[in-house]
Amino acid sequence: MDGSFDIPDPSDWLETPLKGFSDLENALHCDICKEFYDTPMITSCCHTFCSKCIRTCLSANGKCPSCQTSDQASKLRNNWVLQTIVDQFLTARPAALEVARKEKVQAEQAKKPGKRKRAVLDSDDIAQAEQDGRTTRSKSRRLAASQTSEPEAVEISDSDGDEEYAPEQQPDDGLIECLLGCGKRMKAEEMGAHIDRCEEEKQQEQANRAKSRTPVNSFSSRPAPAQNTKASERISELSYSMLTEAKLRQKLRDAGVPNWGSKQLMIKRHMEWVNLWNANCDSKGRRSRNELVRDLDAWERTQGGRAPNQNGLSSTIMRKDFDGTGWATSHGQDFGRLIADAKRRKNNPATEESRPKDVDTVEVAAKSAPGPDTDGSSILPPNSSQTSRQPEHNFPETERPYENNLEAIASIRQKVEAANAGRHIEPVMNAGFDNEPVNGETTPTQAENPVEPPRGAQNPSLLGQSHFGMSERGSMSRHDRSGSECELPGHLQSSPMKVPMFAMPQRPISDVDGGGDMAER
Amino acid sequence: MAGMSSKRLQKELTKIQGTLPPGITLVSAPDLREWQMDIAILDNPIYPPSDHYRLRFQFSQSYPIEAPEVVFMAIPSNPERKIPLHPHIYSNGIICLDLLDSQGWSPVHNVESICISIQSMLAGNTKAEREFDTWLVWVVMAN
């Protein structure tokens, strides 16, 4: 860490005789961002953090990071004393560090002939610091200018005692800045009177500003126009769960914030905006709205909707060793089909009831071949018993039970064509069994999707049903059919056993395989 | 503030490159998204002090608001790194520690404090066993 490049770090002090300053500097750091406190706020459990940091934390989980007590952003209060300490420390730091480093060099040159340098700053050191401070003015100015992250460093109130450390940073007008931080400068003797009315004046000014939107010239130490265009009202977080997506979008537009993206994203964006805005309200040197918008944009690029990997954000468990992209590609078709099915079902709710029958017949046609399914076919009884009874029952089968079965697919096509043509044919193995009306009903749906073998697995209506167990299914088949379900053979009645397997079929299993590989690795 | 995660990690890295508590070493930190640390357990006979265990930290953009992902890594050789036996450490290296969970996490923790926590979790262990593949249950439940 070389001082010429500027990122102040506590370790800077470790190489100097003033090692204790390292801890002092650490103590002036926020525990969340590990930077110097920026607008420190005190929580109701008496911990202190930067305004933006603690607001972000509280909106994330509503607890104090230090002690995990619940707290609310509205209960935060400014810790002005700490703000002043940090500002003063930052002002004094470059010169002090300079002195400390010089001290070290001298100590090395002296090669310790009996005279050890003091590690404590006493009056001699201060005197020396004063000199050094003056001789290295340009350097410390450079340092101060490079501390872009702490813009407050250059605009602080000061008292006479500290002048020697940063004499060039105060306008040399013999005035002192208001101790309450309103930014006004005045003669020392006026201070007492001013302090009495400082708060009042501030409020009055804010009211004026809000009314007229014209710059007020009281903030002499800051560039005026940008600050004053801003209203200083804090905004409150919305109860997002109560808002519809459209309303939230409207709110964002009203706030002048981008309002694209999903509801989740808009919620996050609004939270971020609220935090940025309120943190700005807390701070002494207010920034313009445009700067806040720029900050929000930076957030958008790193953590929001334009972040490089959005799925990397908060999927906590899945991400461990789980190949999400691989999973998505290998199952993309399935997802697509499920979505398509769901949409179809939504558009055409009438077919929901009739669908199961259709599946039955299709399935029977397919039963002659085992197909790639794992659990369904193994549980099913041999063909002989099915051919007679099969149509009695809804079989939500596993995915693509006859995917590789050309014979079955051909038979399905045949049926579909027949349905399109308005004819009715019986499945080969189901010949003579009576379910004409049902096939008649399904015609529109089939027409939409002429070739689509694996109905059972993809049909979300079946998926839905499959969670309800036997009674529900029973009632459905009862009013669908002629009450013959009681004749079902035992092995078919036990089919709800398979239902959960179907409802979340191979996912856990294949997942386990993936994880297992990882474990063996 | 958007660069909060990078800034903070940069600071932590600087600190870590300076001094670390005994038994904890930084192995690599190629960027500010993934770091590897080695830890040794100094006073527990179950884990000989000569054995080191590799931890992999992954940081999201929301760090430190969000916890990093910390897992043990198994490396077959050069240098060999095993996954320590512990009832709350699964065979694939996932660590079951409230600190790393979104509920238990707090932004005041840092890489060093996580390492110390894991170190002490191992140091206080008396059972050299795994809760056999409990993580499978987790994975299944997560789906």
Interface residues (C-beta under 8 A of the other chain):
Chain A: M1 D9 S11 L14 D31 I32 C33 K34 E35 K52 C53 T56 C57 A60 N61 K63 P65 S66 Q68 S149 L276 D295 A298 W299 R301 T302 Q303 A307 G312 L313 S314 T316 I317 M318 R319 K320 D321 F322 M504 R507 P508 D511 V512 G515 M518 A519 R521
Chain B: M1 A2 G3 M4 S5 K7 R8 K11 E12 T14 K15 G18 S60 Q61 S62 P64 I65 E66 A67 E69 V71 A74 Y90 S91 N92 I94 S102 S106 P107 V108 N110 D133 W135 L136 W138 V139 V140 A142 N143
